[in-house]
Amino acid sequence: GLHSTSGARHDGGKEEALHFSQPISCEDMGDQFVWLPSDATGLEAAAAILQASVVLEDTTVIITLEEASRSPPYRIENRASLPLRFRQHKTLEPWIDLEAHAWRAYVLYDSTKRSSIEVAVAGFEKQSTIYGLDDMSARLPRLVFGGAGAGLPMLSSHSHHSQGGCLMGEARVDGSTRVLTMIEISVRPISMGITRRLS
């Protein structure tokens, strides 16, 4: 695999290698996508998405790198009024925060695993729902969160933790980008603590 660019960055005469978010496989022909982190802090400081085109000419493997931030492989959109979190399913990827009414370009954390992510409302990570990013079917699972319906204990009442409800996922294709959009169906307050019966 190819771990860094063939060139280097010069800063006061000192060379520093540029590392990708994951190796580019020289054995897999076709297109691959990686983050190019802006510094050593990793994915959270990712500055650009690169598309690596791998082709074989005679006995030579040729890798062409092209900036692809405007046409990433995936885009996650949050059209709900609540902040969301997501990560690639069954990998070691940390949760990625997505604020309300925001979107984020996305590259798989581990390209050798399935292109599925788990999505949760921030604060309700144990009630996440799995979405296949390449699943273009009309009926995607709903994301239900809050104390009701999931058999989980109530969370302490503060900020958006005092809510429950349901979000719906919609999938579409925008050019070469597969898009998952989370849409708010209903968000309601949920009772915390003891409920008193009114006489």
Buried (B, 14 or more C-beta within 10 A) or exposed (E): EBEEBEEEEEEEEEEEEBBBBBBBBBEEEEBBBBBBBEEEEEBEEBEEBBBBEBEEEEEEEEBEBEEBBEBBBBBBBBBBEBBBBBBBBEBEBEBBBBEBEEBBBBBBBEBEEBBBBBBBBBBBBEBBBBBBBEBEEEEBEEBBBBBBEEEEEBBEEEEBBBBBBBBBBEBEEEEEBBBBBBEBEEBEEBEBEEEEEEE
